Amino acid sequence: MIALGVLGLIYGDVALVWQHLPIEHMPGARPVAYAFALIELAAGIGLLLPITARPASALLVAFMLVWVVLLKLPAVLVVPSMEATWLGFGEIAVILAGAWVLFACLLGDRGDVLRHLAGRRGVRAARVLFALSLPMIGLSHFVYSEQTVALVPAWLPYPLGWAYFTGACSIATCLAVLFGVLPQLAARLEAAMLAIITALVWIPAIVATPTDRTAWTALVISAAIASGAWVVGDSYRSVP
């Protein structure tokens, strides 16, 4: 989140296709982009400090919820037959799920209006959101296999096989988490897979073209998605 905020402050815009604003080319878009960047920066720094972790997690959940509902959900509703809109929704929803787990754990069980969002109830709900988001990502590897294959490192054999395998793994993780079949292992393997994809695809792209803004943003977003899965996986730590 800190890196995403820094990129926003440097370039004065939002995170390209991941955070696309309908008003990007209209007056007032740049102040909105800077506001987004400051929120991301504040949330990221706040999560690192114990004294500010709780409000930072609340800020991050609210921000990611707005991101999902206002920037991703409309595309799904307008073009529900296009898998790319579901992919965009699913990617950000995984980050939201991770932020929600942090928020729920930091607040603990409560008896007030937040009781369904915090504590164990909140964690369970975040896990469901995480699980339901994964098929949106996994299916894109099948629907957009040509584009996925293009991202597979050239030194790996059978690139189409890797595209299908990783997509199937995300769908399998969804089923494992929803039905409680080794959910801790499944979520952690998903996080590891996403982290490996991030490292193998986007770090070489940045090394090849250090000034490519798209590669930097893709690296940061991909790392955030992997981190969201990591946090969800870690929420099972006390589960037998």
N, C-alpha and C positions, 0 to 999 in steps of 0.2 A: 504493500500500500504506500509505503514511503517512496519507493521508486516510481510508482505510478503518479504520485503527486509531484515529484521532481520533474518528470517528463512533461506534465501539464504546465508547470510553471516555466519550463524552458521554451516550449513550443507555443504556449498560449492557445492550445486547442485541447480537445478531448481525445479519448483513446480510440480514435479511428473507428473501425466497424464495431468494436466491442462497446463503445459508449457513444454511439452516433446520436447527435442532436438533430431534431427536425429543423432547428433554426440556425444551423451552423453558418450559413451564408447570409444571415440577416443581422442588422445592428443589435448589439447586446450579447452576441454569442460569446465573444471573448471574455467579458466579465463572468459569465456563467462557467466557462471553462476554468478560469482562475479560481472561482469559488469551489468547483469540484476538486481541483488540485489541492487547495488548502484543507478541505475536509479529509481527503485521502491522506495527506501529510500528517494532519493532527491525529487522525485515528491510528495511523501506523506508529507514530511516536508514542502516543498514549498507551498502546498495548504493551509497550516495552517497560513501562514504569508501573510498579505495583499500585502506587497511590492513584493513578489515573486509568488503570486498566478497565475498571467497571464502566465509567462513563464513556471511555473510548470504544468499548465493545458495543454499548448501546448506540453510539453515534454511527458505528460501522454497520450495524444491523439496519438502522433506519436508512442510511445512505444506500446500501445494497438493495434494500426493499424498493426504494424509489427507482433505482437503476433498473431493476427487473420489471416493475409494474409500469413505469412510464416510458422506458426506452426499449424494452424487449417484448412485453406482452402485446402492445398494439400490433406489432408486425405479425405475431402468431395469429391474432384474431382476424387481421386483414387477409393474410395469405396462409391459411392453415395447412394447405397442401404442399407448401415449400418446406423441405426438411431443414434448410439453412436457417429459417426463422426459429425453429425449435432448437437447433444447435446453439444459436446465440443465447436463447433463453436458458438452456440447460447449463451452459458454461458459467454464466453469472449466478445461477441458482446454486451451483456447487460452492461458490465463494460465499454466498449468503448462508448456506447451511453451516459452513465452518464458523462464520461469524456468530451465528445463532447459538451454536454449541458453546462458544466462549462466553457469550452473554448469559446463557442459562446457567452455566457452571459458576460464573462469578457472582450471580445473584442468589443462587441456591433456591431451595424450595420455599415458597411463599404462600400466604393465604389471602392475598389481596387480588386486585384486578390483573396482576401479572402472573398469576399462578399457572396459567396455561402456557405461558411463554418462557418461564424460568424454571430452574430446578430440573428434576428428572422428567417432568412432562415436556418441558421445552426441548431437552436433549432428544427425547424420543421423536418429537415432531420434526426436529432438524434432521434426524437420521432418515425419516421417511421422505422429506424433501430431497435430501441427498440421493437416496435410492431412485426416486422417480425422475431425477434429472439425468441420471446416467444413460438410459436408453436414448435420450435425445442426442447425446454425444456419440454413443456407440453406433447408432444407426447411420450417422453421417459417414462413417468409414465404409459402409456398404453403398449408400446412395451416391456419395461423391468419392468413389474408389480411385478414380483417375487423379483427382487433386490430392488425395491422401497418399497415394503411391509417390507422387512427386516430392513429398516431404520426407520419405523414408531415405536414410543415408545410403549413398550409392554402394558402399562396401558391404551392405547387408544383402544376402541372397534372398530370392523370392519376395520382392517388395510387396506384391499383391497379397501374399500370404500373411505378411506382418500387418498390413492394413486391416484385413478381415479378422485376424487373431486379436488385435488390440480392441477392435470394435466389439467382438464377441465377449471379451473379458469385461468390458464395462457393463454390458447387458447381464452377464453372469453375476457381477457384483451387486447389481440392482436386486436380482432375485435372492441372493444370499442375505442381504440386509433386510429385505422385506419379510422373508420367511424364517429368519433367524438361523440359517445354516452357516455356521462358522463366520458370523458377520464381522468379528474383529479381524480375522485373517483376511477376509475378502476386502474390507475397506482399506486395510493397510497395504495389501498388494495393489489395489487400485491407485492409492497415493504414490506407491513406489513406481508403478508403471507411468503415471503422469509425470513424475519427476524425471524419470529416464527419458521420456519423450521430449520433455523441455530441454534437457541437457544435450541430447543427440541432434535435435532439429535446430534449435534457435541459437545455441552458443556458437556452433560452426558458422551459422549465417552471419552473426555479428563479427566473428573473426574475419570472415571473407569481406564484409562491407561494414566497417565500424561506424560509418555515418548514416546507415540506413535506419531511419526512424521506425519504419514498420517492423523491422526485426527486433529492435529494442522493446517496442510496445508488446509485440507477440511474446517475447521472453518474459516480460513482467506479468502479463495476463496469464500465461501458461503456468508460471510459478505460483501465482495466486490461486489458480484452480487446483493445482497439486496440493497446496497448503490447506485449502478448504477440505479436501479429501483426507489429508493427514490428521487434521483436528477431529474430524468425525471418527476416524479410525481410533484415535487416542481416547475418545469418549468411552470406548469399550474396555478400558484398562482394568476396571474393577469387576467386569462381568466374567463369570467363570467360563 
